[in-house]
Amino acid sequence: MTRLYARAPGGARIHEGVPEGNWKILTILGAMSTRGMIAAMTVEAATDREIFLTFLDEVLCPALQPGDVVIMDNLSSHKVDGVRQRIHARRYPSEQRTLLCQCI
């Protein structure tokens, strides 16, 4: 952020450069457990439905083990159709299903 006001000696003006707006978005998706980091992915875009489902299919779900708990925040891409099904499709015995929690 650029300052809107500055101090200068009496009657003098402040001349300061302002950075250009050439920013890029870098999203870091990750999952950690008591075993440490189990999944991580970076994308040069904002997280949307397609990116999050790809993260689940290619990175997170293969790293899950029986009894793991998946906790997600209230991001809209976490609530799309297919998230719960992908996590539960890991084919664990019913007593060892991966638990999915939605945190608000």
Buried (B, 14 or more C-beta within 10 A) or exposed (E): EEEEEEEEEEEEEEEEEEEEEEEEEEBEBEBEBEEEEBBBBEBEEEBEBEBBBEBBEEBBBEBBEEEBEBEBEEEEBBEBEEBEEBBBEBEBEEEEBBEBEEEE
